[in-house]
Amino acid sequence: MELYSVIKRPIVTEKTTAARDEGNKYFFEVDRRATKIDIRNSVEKIFKVKVVDVRTINVMGKKKRVGRTMGKRRNWKKAVITLAPGNTIEIFGQV
């Protein structure tokens, strides 16, 4: 896959901020077709850090009611990136 099409956006919540501070873990929404190796290579080359571990979760879209009809949110993939000690990703520094 193309380097910049693998990572879609960072996920910033209270829970992910606590995981970043405690265990140097960063959360991203990634392309559903991306493998762990694709994700690792993209993060290492884009942010110039050393990745220790990559975990992925397929998040199923919730069913939502829209008037009389039932709709469904899209399915998406979440990646949890653990960095080596001493490495940080700067876009999260301002949050």
C-alpha positions in Angstrom: 0.0 0.0 0.0 1.0 3.6 -0.4 2.8 5.1 2.5 0.5 8.0 3.3 -2.8 6.2 2.5 -2.4 3.7 5.4 -2.9 6.1 8.3 -6.1 8.1 8.1 -6.2 10.0 11.4 -5.1 9.9 15.0 -7.6 9.0 17.7 -7.4 11.4 20.6 -9.6 10.7 23.6 -9.1 10.7 27.4 -8.4 7.0 27.3 -5.9 7.2 24.5 -4.2 10.2 26.1 -3.8 8.1 29.4 -2.3 5.2 27.4 0.1 7.5 25.6 1.4 8.9 29.0 1.6 5.5 30.7 2.8 3.1 28.0 3.9 5.2 25.1 1.0 3.9 23.0 -0.6 5.8 20.1 -3.9 5.1 18.5 -4.7 5.7 14.8 -7.6 5.0 12.4 -6.0 3.0 9.5 -7.1 1.7 6.2 -9.1 -1.5 6.5 -6.9 -3.4 4.0 -3.7 -2.4 5.8 -1.6 -5.2 7.5 0.5 -4.8 10.6 3.6 -4.6 8.5 2.2 -1.8 6.4 1.2 0.1 9.5 4.6 -0.4 11.1 6.5 0.8 8.0 4.2 3.8 7.5 4.5 5.0 11.1 8.3 4.5 11.2 8.9 6.4 7.9 6.4 9.2 8.4 7.2 10.1 12.0 10.8 8.7 12.1 10.3 6.7 15.3 11.0 3.0 16.3 7.9 0.9 16.6 8.0 -2.0 19.0 4.5 -3.4 18.6 1.4 -3.0 16.4 -2.1 -4.3 17.5 -5.2 -3.9 15.3 -8.9 -4.0 16.1 -11.7 -4.2 13.5 -14.4 -1.9 14.8 -17.9 -2.9 13.6 -20.3 0.0 12.8 -23.2 0.5 15.1 -26.8 0.3 13.9 -28.6 3.6 14.1 -32.2 4.6 13.6 -32.9 7.3 11.1 -36.6 8.1 11.3 -38.4 4.8 10.4 -35.5 3.1 8.8 -32.5 1.5 10.3 -29.1 2.7 9.2 -25.6 1.6 10.0 -22.3 3.4 10.6 -19.3 2.3 8.6 -16.9 -0.3 9.8 -13.3 0.8 10.4 -9.9 -0.4 11.7 -8.0 0.9 14.7 -4.3 0.4 15.3 -2.5 0.6 18.6 1.2 1.5 18.1 3.7 1.0 20.9 6.9 3.0 20.5 10.3 2.2 21.9 11.2 4.1 25.1 12.4 7.6 24.3 10.4 8.0 21.1 7.4 10.3 20.8 5.2 11.5 18.0 5.1 15.3 17.9 1.6 15.8 16.6 0.3 14.6 20.0 2.5 17.0 22.0 0.2 19.9 21.6 -2.9 18.0 22.8 
